[in-house]
Amino acid sequence: MGPYVTERGYQERGSAGANYLSGRDHLNGFKRAYKGLSAAEILPRLAHSSYSVEIAQIRAAKPDAVSCFSLAGWR
């Protein structure tokens, strides 16, 4: 995903991923391949029931692209 977003010319990205090993690995892999700036990086806890605060934080940062990794619904 990182190379794709870079090739498309997006300058700033927002990222969200569940705060556990796979979520952090996803964000780190994206950052390794992405050549732009980070507008926001959110790591909510696993099995979070509402992401309204996190979505508001990403929207407030106004990124050009958003990368998200979540296992919503797992409990």
C-alpha positions in Angstrom: 0.0 0.0 0.0 2.9 2.4 0.8 4.3 2.3 -2.8 0.9 2.7 -4.3 0.1 5.8 -2.2 3.5 7.3 -3.0 3.1 6.7 -6.7 -0.3 8.4 -6.7 1.3 11.5 -5.4 -0.3 11.8 -2.0 1.7 14.1 0.2 0.3 13.4 3.7 -1.2 10.2 5.0 -3.2 9.2 8.1 -3.0 5.8 9.5 -5.0 3.7 12.0 -4.3 0.2 13.2 -5.3 -1.9 16.2 -2.7 -1.6 19.0 -1.3 -5.1 18.9 1.5 -6.8 16.9 -0.3 -7.2 13.6 -1.7 -3.6 13.6 1.7 -2.1 14.5 3.4 -4.3 11.8 1.0 -3.1 9.2 1.7 0.6 10.1 5.4 0.0 10.2 5.4 -1.7 6.8 3.4 1.1 5.3 5.7 3.7 6.7 8.8 1.9 5.4 7.5 2.0 1.8 5.7 5.4 1.9 7.8 8.5 1.0 5.5 11.3 2.2 4.6 12.9 5.5 2.5 11.5 8.4 -0.5 13.6 9.2 -1.9 11.3 11.9 -1.1 7.9 13.3 -3.8 6.3 15.6 -3.5 3.0 17.5 -6.8 2.3 19.3 -6.9 -0.8 21.5 -8.0 -4.1 20.1 -11.8 -4.8 20.2 -12.6 -1.2 20.5 -16.4 -0.7 20.2 -16.5 2.8 18.7 -14.0 4.5 16.5 -15.7 7.9 16.4 -12.9 9.7 18.3 -10.2 8.1 16.2 -12.0 9.0 13.0 -12.4 12.6 14.2 -8.7 12.8 14.9 -7.8 11.6 11.4 -10.4 13.9 9.8 -9.0 16.9 11.7 -5.5 16.1 10.4 -6.9 16.3 6.8 -4.6 13.7 5.2 -4.6 13.1 1.5 -4.8 9.3 2.1 -5.7 7.0 4.9 -4.3 3.5 5.7 -6.3 1.4 8.1 -5.8 -2.1 9.6 -8.4 -3.4 12.1 -10.0 -6.5 13.3 -13.2 -4.8 14.3 -15.8 -7.2 15.7 -13.2 -9.6 17.2 -13.8 -10.0 20.9 
